[in-house]
Amino acid sequence: MELHQLRYLVAVGRTGNFSRAAEQCHVAQPSLSQQIAKLESELGERLFDRLKTCTRPTAAGLALIRRAGRILAEVDAAQRDAAEARGLARGQVAVGVLPTIAPYFLPHALPEFRRQYPGVELVIQEDTTARLLQLLSACELDLAIASLPIADERMATEILFSEELKVALPPGHRLARRRRIEVADLESERFILLQEGHCLGDQVLSFCTRRDFRPNVLCRGTQIETLRALVRAGMGISLLPAMACPDTPADRRIYRRLGPPSPQRTIAAVWLAARPPGRAATAFLKHLRTVTAR
């Protein structure tokens, strides 16, 4: 039984598909399948039921996947300890970030960290909160930058900052003349929101529900830039995080504050409580504190 076989095993159990597991492990699918078959032969147990629509772990496979996850976490921890002993001359930090945060926050946060720790590799993965929590629990991420609340009790969180959500208006909109907009002003407007499963879209709906207001949702997208483009085209309005609202003279005419009280979202660092951040990840977390304090 070898470590790469355990990594393949965990990947197949997580994806339910040999091809996707091979892609994630950066190995040819026949090679991965051969190693799983070899592992089954060595153990004398079938580890997966290979169905037409998916691949499911057997009882023996599920038990081994759980133990393999713990073994790989220990191996990763040992590798981090070795890197830390070199004084962060080398190392790696795997960071998961929400797509509604990454393109607006990371350009301010990463360059200075890179200058301080040139030998530390940063691996950035953008995904939804649910997916980031899965990757944290599988020890594939060291940290995540996400929006609260985080309902998973296995996770530890540290608040980094809060930001306001602003109303994005089409150019020339009737409300653009006002400095601040009230919720009642939006009742006749058409909304463009992120798809369900994206926490920003859920937060907007939650804010409206607390104000006894049900928005007329015209359409949903998967990227903030798409929402902004649709708003500029006059299809409707949206609520966007302040970090995603440009501050040029032209843009100031179409982004307005809402409330009071204004809708907010709280951004936090998240990690698996049973797997505290290693030295490189701790250095990155400390850097995030400094950046957000500024």
C-alpha angles and dihedrals in degrees: 000000000000133000095245089054090054091050090051090047093052092045093053091047091051098045100032088219132088094211095051090044090053091051092051092047092046093234134118113270095234090053092051092047090049092053092049090049090049090051091050090051093050092049096040090227134108105238100187138034104222105213128178094250101033147349117251128190117243120228089268091046093050092051091049093046091055093050092042090055090056092046093050091047089055092048091050090049090052090051091050090050090053091050091047091053086062090061095250091298082135134011146112136244119196109205127185117205135182113249088234089061108031104073093043103039106030096062087062095043108040108053095063092046089051090053092050095046108025092166095055114094116216116210111194124196122183118205145126121292093254092053093045090053090051091052092048092050090049089052091241092122129047095199140000130206107214144146123266143275101066108184097188107105091202090070130086118210138195121192113236102177146320126234138190125249112227132203112251112209133188114252111276094017116161092242095052090087091066125083093210130023128210124221090243089062090064100054094098095041128104114236130216111200141169117269122272110277092044105104094217091062090047091049092053091051091046091052091050092047091053088054092051089247127129110199121222100239110205098179144338133227139187101229133053090223089058090051091050092050092051091048091051088051089059098247095128146301133282143191112240133178115262092241089062094051111093118225102217118129091253093049093049088068094062105039117076137176118248128215141326103274091045121205113256139186126205119219119207142175111243131195139161106274092215090054109049115200116275122234096277092046090046090053089051092049090050089051091052089054090053094048095048092045088059 
